[in-house]
Amino acid sequence: MTARVLILGGGVIGAATAYFLAARHGLRATVLERDPTYRRASSALSASSIRQQFSTAINIRLSQASLAFYRRIGDELAVDGQKPDIALTERGYLFLATAAGLETLRANHAVQRLCEVRVSLLEPTALKARLPWLNVEGVAAGSLGEGGEGWFDGYSVLRAFRRKAIALGATFETAEVERIECATGRAARVLCSSGRRFVGDALVIAAGAWSAPLAAQLGFAAPVAARKRDVFVLASPAALAGCPLVIDPSGVWFRPEGRGFIAGSPPRGEDIDDAPLEAIDHGLFEDVIWPVLAHRVHGFDALRVTGAWAGYYEYNAFDQNGIVGRVPGCDNAYIGCGFSGHGIQQAPAVAQALAELIALGRYTTLDLAPLGPQRIIERRPLLERNVI
């Protein structure tokens, strides 16, 4: 079967790229996804938040462009008059810092203000005045997003991109990729485990945490692997007026969700990153997360866990930033992966840029050259200080 573009991976990056190829450039894509139920897909299991409080301009610009799309997603991705609703809630992020982290917080704040991010750097007394329920003991300052940050339903985003891409002519096939070939100046070929073969003019690797083995077949060592993150669903009688998504200096985070809250943190040192998603580390909550929450928020001492789930970060061990662009040495192969927890929030802007690079040979709306794969080969990390 021949298609203009083959996309390996039907998660949010792959589905969004198929949409932008069709909507902006009239190009037909065939998306190969091994699990159409998305039961283990990072896109479906993400906590799905979006922020502008990064330390690098490229990540800030990606979130700003993606947020603009998410605000109009109902109109952009409507099919037969049905507009998707992703329940976008803009309540901001609050990064708390101790004295040891204060200079980093201030440096990040300076970059954010240059990028016109609406963010306030608040001393403890100002934090307490804004959020009376917050215990500011040990806090030197907090960076509070005043707009353009929040959370949404990530699975609805994935479904909306997929549905709209199909309506515009894209094809989604259930297939597990076994072998790929992208010789210079020739068609891209894919052999699947079922024996099916697909041929295209170009190929995009967008298989999330499972992208590295595919990229290796093209000679590119992508430093991307699965890292499990547990999310806990909490019930509490506490009423936290104006509660944003809060990141404690310890790395523990929480945010409102429905009538309760959700929370998480980086895994404990002994936790196996690529453990089965069913292996929830309940001890992480009891030993790490709950003590921090009970200390930081008045009323959280009565928290109880009502549920939990886990998903994989497509973790880029080199510098925790996305890898986007043409695969080195392959004129007709492209890659978009390694976002290390930022994929769902950056997907619209990344996918639009990838579609431009494929269709036009250059970026036109947002230059993603800083995220190019060549930096991995040349050992030039793009350092992002604000990684959760």
Residue, then its C-alpha position, 0 to 999 in steps of 0.5 A: m500500500t502506498a501513502r504520501v506519509l507513513i506515521l509510526g504511532g497513533g498517539v497524540i503526536g502521530a494523530a496531530t501530525a496526520y491532522f496538520l498534514a491534511a488540514r494545512h497541506g492536503l497530504r494523506a497520511t497512513v498512521l500505524e498503531r499497534d493498539p487502537t484501544y490506547r490502553r497503555a498509551s502515554s497520551a491516554l494516561s497523562a495527567s494532561s496539564i499545560r504550563q508556560q513556566f519553563s526555563t527555555a524560550i523554545n518550550i515556552r513558545l511551544s506551550q503558548a502556541s499549543l494553548a492557543f490551539y487548545r482554546r479553539i480546538g472545538d472549532e478546529l477539530a469539529v466533525d459534522g458539527q460536533k465540537p470536541d470539549i477537552a474541559l480546558t481549565e486555566r487555573g495556573y501553576l505554582f512552583l514553590a522554592t526553598a532558599a536553595g532554589l531561589e536563584t533558579l526560580r528568579a532566573n526562570h522568571a526572567v526568561q518567562r517575562l521576556c517571553e511575555v508569560r503572565v507570571s508573578l514571583l511572590e514572597p511568602t507573605a504574598l503567597k499566604a495572602r493569595l492562598p490562605w490554605l498554603n503553609v509557606e514554612g520553608v518557602a523562600a518564594g513562589s512563581l504563580g502563573e496568572g494565565g495561560e496554564g492549567w489542565f485538560d482531558g488528554y484522551s479527548v484531545l487524542r480522540a479529537f485529533r484522530r477523528k478529524a484526521i480520518a475525516l480529512g482522509a487519513t487512515f489509521e491501521t492496526a499494525e505492529v511495525e517490525r522493520i523500516e527502511c528509508a534509503t536516501g532519495r527513495a521511498a520509505r518502506v515498513l514491514c509489519s509483524s503480520g506480514r503487511r507492507f506499507v510504502g510512503d514518500a516520507l516516514v515519521i517516527a512518533a511511537g512515544a516511549w517505544s520510538a528508540p528501536l525504530a530510530a535505531q533501524l535508521g542509524f539514530a540512537a534516540p536516548v528515549a525509554a519508558r519511565k513510569r509515573d504513578v498518579f493518585v486520586l484523592a478525596s479530602p474535605a479541604a476547600l482550597a479556594g483558587c487552587p492552582l497546580v502546586i509543585d512543592p520543592s520536594g517534587v511532589w505535586f497536586r491539583p484539583e480534579g473534579r470534587g477531589f484532587i490528584a497528586g504525584s511525584p518522581p518515583r522513589g529511587e528503588d522504583i523500576d521506571d519501566a515497571p508494568l503500569e499495573a504495579i502502582d507504588h502505593g508506598l510512594f504515596e504513604d512514604v513520600i507524597w502524603p507527608v508533604l501534602a499534609h505539611r503543605v496544605h491545611g486540611f490535607d491531613a485527612l486525605r484518603v486515596t480513592g484510586a490510582w493509575a500509572g502512565y509512561y513518560e517517553y523520557n529523553a535521558f539526554d536532556q529531557n526535551g523533545i526530539v523533533g526533526r529530520v532523522p540524521g542521514c535520512d532525507n525522508a524520515y522524521i521523528g517526534c518523541g522524547f518529550s519527557g512528560h510534555g508531549i500532550q501539552q506541546a502536541p499541537a505546536v510540534a505536530q504543526a511544525l513537523a507537518e511544515l517540515i515534511a510538506l515544505g522542507r522548512y519550519t514556517t510558524l515556529d522554528l524547532a531547530p533547537l529540538g533537532p536530533q543533531r544535538i543528540i549526536e553532537r552532545r549539545p544538551l538543551l538544558e531545561r531547568n523546570v522539569i517535573 
